[in-house]
Amino acid sequence: MLEIERLSVRYGPVRAVEGLSLTVASDAAVAVLGPNGAGKTSTLRAVSGLVAHGGSVRLDGAELAQRSPRRIAKAGVVHVPEGRRVFGSLSVEENLRVATVAGRGRPARFSIGDVYDLLPALASMRGRGAWALSGGEQQMLAIGRALVASPGVLLLDEPSLGLAPSVADRIYDTFRRLKGAVGLLIVEQVASRVLGIADTVVVMREGRPVGSGPASEFTDPHRLARLMIGVG
Ligand code: ATP
């Protein structure tokens, strides 16, 4: 279980995140929704140790705050950043093989074969250079790389951004299949898909949580839009 308590992130005078608390159970999906600049990316970067932060981040009771990004990933908090970073010069399979190193020392939760079962499109292009993949295929590969690193919790930064709707639907089908096996913390600006799998929703605006609760409370698009932009 990942527990974030009173998280704050500052960049000089800019308060990017202030007073954010949320919990991701190991079998649950939590959505963080908010417009551009709400502090969603900063939240994920703080959890994975990439930016300094105040407050507490615990994984199964152990404080992560003082650990390096590498050790946080090794502990099982694995980040899929926006922009799907993969090694363009390596093949799909090489990208997956390299990523297994991050999970070394803990029991492997997903083998490369499991990733191919979950994301069959990757299996059929295992020898292809990652530079030649489409945006959606790169996103699948980035998710596959995160899985072979043996996550307890996956941090997903706008996983559907810039993808064709049918490709984004496939990505979310994969999350649906993963749910229960891995905790999912998914950041999105667009609510529709993530509301279909999230148990809990947190809405952020200008760095602060402005609403949270069961996903069923956020299905009214007008209410959600008002929360996100701060009117009404
Ligand atoms: P987006 O959807 O655009 O990624 P976001 O909700 O993820 O937005 P953040 O990227 O976390 O929001 O940004 C939160 C605030 O912090 C914004 O005001 C942004 O301009 C500011 N910010 C982000 N990164 C930095 C940085 N490296 N230096 C200074 N300010 C930053």
Residues whose N, C-alpha, C, O or C-beta is under 5 A from the ligand:
A	BS01	ATP	Y11 V14 A16 P35 N36 G37 A38 G39 K40 T41 S42 T43
